[in-house]
Amino acid sequence: MNTAERAGMSVVTGASSGIGAVYADRLAAEGRALLLVARRQDRLHEIAADLSSRHGTSVETMVADLEQPQDLARLEARLESEPVAMLVNNAGAGSLGPTARSSADKQEQLIRLNIVALTRLSLAALAGFRARNAGALVNIGSIIAHAPSAGAAAYSGSKAYVANFTRSLQLEYAEGPIRIQLVMPGPIRTEFFSSQGMSDSVFPDTSFLTAEQLVDAALAGLSAGEAVTSPSMAEPETWDALEAARQHYLASTFSGQVAPRYYRPTEPAA
Ligand SMILES: NC(=O)c1ccc[n+]([C@@H]2O[C@H](COP(=O)([O-])OP(=O)(O)OC[C@H]3O[C@@H](n4cnc5c(N)ncnc54)[C@H](OP(=O)(O)O)[C@@H]3O)[C@@H](O)[C@H]2O)c1
């Protein structure tokens, strides 16, 4: 964290449990003033009281349902008008289960939170960062961005959006001092599954990290200037190989010619 960033407030969405609550703890321990956002007021108050007594930092809470335009606009206004140093766009929903057993309204709710809110909050924070020439934007994606999944259609799609949106922003802000990080968690032990009446036993027990492990690694990645942080990926070369495959695919689509497999076989001459 640089000096300009230390001076401003850090905002964490979805701070009432799981990954967001751990971000709140770690940022408070760094001495940052916090604004914690979520729907559950009791949880936010409990966490804020604990953090300010343990770390002696200023911790404010905002009860907001970020699926709701009025609540979202309240937070955007604060991001635009106050000296915010860091935004952790963490609040997210899964809406897991087969689409045939869900509704279009339910999927739209997910899109409002995972895509619309994350986009609007990112843009509001970046406007303030540009004005002060400093700031850090951390967007929480998921490895499911790379894993189209039956039972997680909109969730997988929404996290693919988070990944491409964030990585495109990184290209736009590549030259300046503003830091933008995409965090790609794998399975993490939180309330994420149980809050939706789902079991997390779809993943092997051994594949999970704790929220503490995830956040500590993500903050280390941010300090190291990483653009994309995949805390449980052991070898960075794995990411390089994925990037190389993506570039190869893209290059192949610029041939300007229809691929031979789509031609009708030439009739043999009579
Ligand atoms: N757990 C995993 O395996 C995993 C893996 C990859 C990515 N992730 C991502 O990590 C992020 C955090 O999830 P988590 O695992 O920490 O789950 P979690 O413990 O369920 O936390 C979700 C947080 O989002 C908040 N939230 C949910 N809906 C909201 C809304 N409409 N408005 C405002 N806040 C809302 C919740 O608070 P309230 O209910 O109080 O509003 C809670 O604080 C999500 O973006 C998730 O997609 C999780």
Ligand as a Chemical Component Dictionary entry (heavy atoms), coordinates in Angstrom:
data_LIG
# 
_chem_comp.id                   LIG 
_chem_comp.type                 NON-POLYMER 
_chem_comp.pdbx_formal_charge   0 
_chem_comp.three_letter_code    LIG 
# 
loop_
_chem_comp_atom.comp_id 
_chem_comp_atom.atom_id 
_chem_comp_atom.alt_atom_id 
_chem_comp_atom.type_symbol 
_chem_comp_atom.charge 
_chem_comp_atom.model_Cartn_x 
_chem_comp_atom.model_Cartn_y 
_chem_comp_atom.model_Cartn_z 
_chem_comp_atom.pdbx_ordinal 
LIG N1  N1  N 0  -16.685 -19.646 -1.611 1  
LIG C1  C1  C 0  -16.185 -20.035 -2.784 2  
LIG O1  O1  O 0  -15.931 -21.226 -3.028 3  
LIG C2  C2  C 0  -15.904 -18.991 -3.856 4  
LIG C3  C3  C 0  -15.163 -19.392 -4.974 5  
LIG C4  C4  C 0  -14.902 -18.476 -5.974 6  
LIG C5  C5  C 0  -15.368 -17.171 -5.861 7  
LIG N2  N2  N 1  -16.090 -16.813 -4.751 8  
LIG C6  C6  C 0  -16.581 -15.415 -4.706 9  
LIG O2  O2  O 0  -16.176 -14.814 -3.499 10 
LIG C7  C7  C 0  -17.084 -13.756 -3.187 11 
LIG C8  C8  C 0  -17.438 -13.830 -1.705 12 
LIG O3  O3  O 0  -18.100 -15.053 -1.445 13 
LIG P1  P1  P 0  -17.892 -15.899 -0.099 14 
LIG O4  O4  O 0  -17.386 -17.221 -0.506 15 
LIG O5  O5  O -1 -17.154 -15.120 0.889  16 
LIG O6  O6  O 0  -19.413 -16.136 0.314  17 
LIG P2  P2  P 0  -20.299 -15.575 1.505  18 
LIG O7  O7  O 0  -19.671 -15.881 2.811  19 
LIG O8  O8  O 0  -21.677 -16.085 1.250  20 
LIG O9  O9  O 0  -20.245 -13.991 1.291  21 
LIG C9  C9  C 0  -21.025 -13.315 0.359  22 
LIG C10 C10 C 0  -21.093 -11.869 0.790  23 
LIG O10 O10 O 0  -21.834 -11.124 -0.188 24 
LIG C11 C11 C 0  -22.854 -10.385 0.480  25 
LIG N3  N3  N 0  -23.995 -10.233 -0.411 26 
LIG C12 C12 C 0  -24.716 -11.213 -0.996 27 
LIG N4  N4  N 0  -25.728 -10.667 -1.708 28 
LIG C13 C13 C 0  -25.637 -9.323  -1.546 29 
LIG C14 C14 C 0  -26.394 -8.216  -2.016 30 
LIG N5  N5  N 0  -27.474 -8.408  -2.780 31 
LIG N6  N6  N 0  -26.022 -6.968  -1.655 32 
LIG C15 C15 C 0  -24.947 -6.775  -0.860 33 
LIG N7  N7  N 0  -24.176 -7.778  -0.389 34 
LIG C16 C16 C 0  -24.532 -9.030  -0.725 35 
LIG C17 C17 C 0  -23.204 -11.235 1.703  36 
LIG O11 O11 O 0  -23.727 -10.443 2.764  37 
LIG P3  P3  P 0  -25.279 -10.251 3.130  38 
LIG O12 O12 O 0  -25.935 -11.582 2.985  39 
LIG O13 O13 O 0  -25.224 -9.743  4.533  40 
LIG O14 O14 O 0  -25.762 -9.226  2.159  41 
LIG C18 C18 C 0  -21.813 -11.723 2.119  42 
LIG O15 O15 O 0  -21.181 -10.745 2.905  43 
LIG C19 C19 C 0  -18.250 -13.884 -4.146 44 
LIG O16 O16 O 0  -18.118 -12.938 -5.185 45 
LIG C20 C20 C 0  -18.089 -15.290 -4.702 46 
LIG O17 O17 O 0  -18.632 -15.399 -6.010 47 
LIG C21 C21 C 0  -16.364 -17.673 -3.757 48 
# 
loop_
_chem_comp_bond.comp_id 
_chem_comp_bond.atom_id_1 
_chem_comp_bond.atom_id_2 
_chem_comp_bond.value_order 
_chem_comp_bond.pdbx_ordinal 
LIG N1  C1  SING 1  
LIG C1  O1  DOUB 2  
LIG C1  C2  SING 3  
LIG C2  C3  SING 4  
LIG C2  C21 DOUB 5  
LIG C3  C4  DOUB 6  
LIG C4  C5  SING 7  
LIG C5  N2  DOUB 8  
LIG N2  C6  SING 9  
LIG N2  C21 SING 10 
LIG C6  O2  SING 11 
LIG C6  C20 SING 12 
LIG O2  C7  SING 13 
LIG C7  C8  SING 14 
LIG C7  C19 SING 15 
LIG C8  O3  SING 16 
LIG O3  P1  SING 17 
LIG P1  O4  DOUB 18 
LIG P1  O5  SING 19 
LIG P1  O6  SING 20 
LIG O6  P2  SING 21 
LIG P2  O7  DOUB 22 
LIG P2  O8  SING 23 
LIG P2  O9  SING 24 
LIG O9  C9  SING 25 
LIG C9  C10 SING 26 
LIG C10 O10 SING 27 
LIG C10 C18 SING 28 
LIG O10 C11 SING 29 
LIG C11 N3  SING 30 
LIG C11 C17 SING 31 
LIG N3  C12 SING 32 
LIG N3  C16 SING 33 
LIG C12 N4  DOUB 34 
LIG N4  C13 SING 35 
LIG C13 C14 SING 36 
LIG C13 C16 DOUB 37 
LIG C14 N5  SING 38 
LIG C14 N6  DOUB 39 
LIG N6  C15 SING 40 
LIG C15 N7  DOUB 41 
LIG N7  C16 SING 42 
LIG C17 O11 SING 43 
LIG C17 C18 SING 44 
LIG O11 P3  SING 45 
LIG P3  O12 DOUB 46 
LIG P3  O13 SING 47 
LIG P3  O14 SING 48 
LIG C18 O15 SING 49 
LIG C19 O16 SING 50 
LIG C19 C20 SING 51 
LIG C20 O17 SING 52 
# 
